[in-house]
């Protein structure tokens, strides 16, 4: 799928500044929203959750008054789950989205794990491995490595890590609490998706995919078809976009690529103030595009897949951050700047970092340290 395809309905050209502010607005990063956490997770069509506690920062940066207990409650009540989904990466999703979206992602997930592990499988098929593994995940929460060892006798020539990777992907699973619970550390133990959330009759795939495209554009648009594929990992979407075109509006970016958007979605003022925002590792506001230049310079692109925690300053990635300490001793937020800041920028960044340190410290004020790259 190409973002350079001939446009069916040419539209006006959008500057990178318009794309930047519109993205921040739709990602709830211009102004914190007075919305519950489940509404944010649903609006974003899931949040990257490879690091189990990172989504808490992503929600704190987007929601007014967010407290970790809110997400903990969603996880423990099974209203939100951590599961493998887009791009074969762990995502935090609402329970409804996990059930609805898994069937249309299943083929992609299996293809990706086989692409990574096929040479190690000694002829074993993903369906065969999944059938052997699923009953063990259904009995009680287990790690993928535990289940791999339980079925390894049937495939003695396959390395345990390869078995674990395949069964952990091919079987629809949920990483159950206390994994992902604020203030706790726990192994990644999994139960089957149906065992955790109950059985669910799959919805028609075409309807699910159409909804997925529209929701992506609502949270990430305007975007190219290549951006959509990069975010989802799904192929075969051109037919879906073709069906949806009467409901979409077309634009062009500064490089001449077609941008798709919801017909009635507003564009943001390119001069709108963009306060500093701290992003968690792998936040989809950066990873959710093939062309990430609306938020991050190309020479820093590699940092986005290395797990760096970014800081947005005036709407762009201009720093990265780490944290040390704990609620008992106070948390220190360390910021590495990529460019010099003006005095107002530094003041607003420090205030946001101090608020983050207090959040990470469960209300205990922390410290901020800043250095120049």
N, C-alpha and C positions, 0 to 999 in steps of 0.2 A: 504494500500500500504506500503510495507516494504522496507527500505533501506538496508536490510540484505539478500535480495533475491539472489538465486544462479546466478552467472554471466553467461551471454550468451557468452561474449567475454572477458576473463580475460585480464587485462592490467597491466601496471607497477604500483607500489605503489607510491603514492604522499605523501610527508611529510606535516605536518601542516604548515610549513614555506612556502612551495610552494603554498598551498591552500590560505594562508593568502595574499601573494603578488599578486597572480593571481586574487583573489577577488578584492583587492584594485585597480588593474589595470583596470579590467573590469567595476568597479564602478566609474572610473574616479577620484579616490582618491589618486593615486600616483603622477600624474601630472595633473594640471588643464588644461582642454581642451579648445581650441579656437573654441567653438561650440555655436550655439544659444540655448536658453533655451528650445525651443520645441524639439530640437534634443536630449537633455539630458533627458527630460521627456519621450520621446518615447523610447530611448535606455533602460532606466530603467524600462520600462513597467509600468509607473506610479510611483508616490512618495506618501508615507504615508502623509496624511494631516488632521489627527484628530484635531490637533491644527492648526488653519487657516493660520498662518503666518510662520510656521516652514519650509515649502518647500523653502522659500527664502534663509535660511541658507544652506540647502542641496545643492541648486544650486550654491551659492557663494563658497562653499567648493570644487565644482567640475569644475567650469567654470572660465576661465580667463576673467576678466573685466565684470563679471555679475553685472547688476544694477537692483534694484527692478522694475523700470519702464518697463523692458522687460517682466516680468511675468504679471504685471498689464495689459499691452497691450494685451497679449494673452488671459487673462480672459475676458477683456472687449470686445474684438473682437470675442469672443466665439470660439477661437482656442484651448483653454485649459479649462477644467472644473473640479470642485470638486464634486465627486459623490461616492456613496457607491459601492465598488467593492470587491477586494480580501479580503478574511477572514471576510467579512461584516464590513469592516472599510473604513473610508473616504480616498479616494485617489485623488491626482491631476493627471489627465490623459490628453493626447491630445484628441481633440474632436473626431478624427477618431477612436482612441482606445476605447473611451467611448461607441461609437455606435457599434463597432465591438464586444467588449468583454461582454457587458451587457447581451445579450441573453444566452451566455454559462455559465454565473454566476447566472442567475436568480433562478434556482432551489436551488442551494446551499444557496443563500441569504434567500429565504423563509424558507428553512429547519432550518437554524440557528436561525432566529427570532422566529419561532414556538417552537423550542427547548427551547428558553429562556422564552417565554410568553404563551405557550399553556394552562397552567393551569388557566390563568387569562382571557381567551377569551370566556369562557362560551359557547363553541360550535361554535362560529363565525369562518368562514374560511378565510384564507388569500386572496383568490381570490375574495370573496364577499366583504371584506373590501377594497381591492384595487379598485374594480370597483366603489364602492361608493365614494372613496376619490379622484380618479384620476381627475374627472371633476373640483374639487375645486382647485387642483394644476395647472390645465391647464388655469384657468381663470386669475390668477395673482400670483406672488410669495407669498407664505405663509409658515409659520413654520408648522412642523408636528403637534405640539400641537394645533394650530389654526384649522387645518383640522380635527383633532381628535374630537374637540368640535363640529364642524359642523356636523359630522356624528354620534355623541354619542347618539343622541335620538333613533337611531335604535338598539343600543346595550347598554342599560342603566346599565347593570350589569358588564360591562367591564371597568376597570380603565382607565382614560384618558392617563396615561403614557404608558400603554400597547397598547392602540389603536394607539397612536402616533408612538410607536416603530414599530408596524407592518405596518402601512400605509407608514411610512417613508422608509421602506425597500422594501416592496412588489411592490410599485409603482416606476418605474425608474425615478429618480429625479436628478436635478442639484442644488447645492447651488449657487445661483446667486450673482454676485457683488452687493453691495460693500463687502459682506462677502469674506474674503480672499484677500482683496486689501491692499497693504502695507500702513501703517500709518492710517488705518481706523478700526473702530470697528463697527460691524453690526450683527444683529440677523441672524440666519441660516434660511433664507427664500429660499424656493424651488419652482422651476418650473419643469414641466415634461421634461424629456430628449428630447422627440420629439418636445415639445413646444419651447425649447431653441435652439436645433440644427437641427430641421426638421426631417421629416420621413426618415427612413433608412430601406431598405430591408435586413433582416438578411442573413448573409452568411452561407454556409454549416458549421454546427457545427464541423465536423471532421477537416475541413481545418483550422478553427479558432483555435481549440485546438492544432493542430500540430504546427501552427505558434507560439502559446503561449509558448509551451514547448521549441522550438528552441530559442525564444527570451529570455526566462528565463535563459537558459544555456549561451547565449551570454553575459548576464549581471551579472549572479551569479555563473556560472559554474566554474569548475566541481562541481557537486552536486549529492546527492542521490535522488532517487525517493521520499523518505520521505521529503527531503528538499523542493522539488517542491510542494508537497501537503501542507506542512506547510505554504509556501508562498502564494499559491493561494487559499487554502481552498477547492479546488475541489477534489472530489473522482472520481473514474472511469477513471483515467489517465493511468493505466497499459496498456490498449489496445492501447492508443495513443503512448506510449513509444515503444510498440512492433512493431507498424507500422514504427516508426522512426529509429529503431535500425540500419538498413543498413546505415543511414546517421550520426550515432553517433560513438564516440570513448569511450572505457571503461577504467577506472582506478580503483584502490583500495586505500582506505585511510589506515591510520596506524592501524585502528581497524578492517580491513578486509571487510569493506563495499564497495559495488560497487558504483563508481562515474560515472556519465554520463557527456558527454561533446560533443560539436560540433567537427566534425571530423577534421576540419582545424583550430581550435582555438588555439593560442599559449599559452604556460604556461609562467608565469613570473619568473624571476631570484629570488630565495629565499633570496638573499643578496641585492636586490635592495633597495636603500634608501627609507624610507617611512616617509615623513614629517608629522608634527602634522596636524590633521584635526579635526575640530569641527563639530559634527553631531547634527542635530535637533532631537527633540523628536520623537521616534518611527521610526527612519530611517530604511528602509528595508535592508540595508546592514548588520544589526544585526538581525532584525526580520525575514528575508527572508529564514531562515534555521530551520530545526528541530534540528540539531546539530550546535550550534553557537560557538563551541570551536575554530574555526579558527580565531575568532576575540575577543571573550570575555571568561573569565574564568567561569567555571560552577558555582562557588560560588557567582558570580555577575549576573547570568542570570536573577534573579528576577527583577533587576533594569531595564532590557530591556522592560518589559511590564508595568512598573510603570511610564513611561513618562520621565525618566531621559535623559538629554542631555549629550551625551558622548563626550569624547575627545580621539582620537586615537593618541597614542604615540608609535613610532616604529611599527605602524600597528596594535596595540591592544588597547582595551579599558583599559586605565590606569588612567582615571579621569572623572569627570563630571563637568558640568558648568551651571551657571545661569547668568542672566543679569538684571541690574536695571538701571533706569534713562531713559532719552529720548533725542531726538536730540537737544533740547534747553539747557539742562544742561550737556549733555555728558553721554555716556553709560559706566557703569562699568561692566566688565566681571569678574566674580568670578569663580575660578577653585579650585575644591577639588581633590587633588591628591590621588591616591590609593597606590602609592609607591614613594620612593625617586627618584629623577631624577639626572642624571649626569649634569655637568655644560653646555655642548653643548645642551643636551635635554631641559634644562630649558630656555636657550637663544632662541632656535628656537620656543619653545612653547610660550614664552612671545611675540615674534615678531608676531606670527600668531594670538594670542589673541588681541594684539593691533590693528591689521588689522581688526579683527572681530568687535571690539568695534567701530572703525571708520565706518565700514559698517552699523552696527546697528544704529549708530548716524547720518546716512545720510551725512557722510563726516566730521562730527565734531569729532576730536580725543577724545578718552575716556581713561579709566583707566583699569588696570588689578590688581586683587587681587588673591593671591594664598595661599592655606592652605593645610596642610597634613592631610589626614584622620587618 
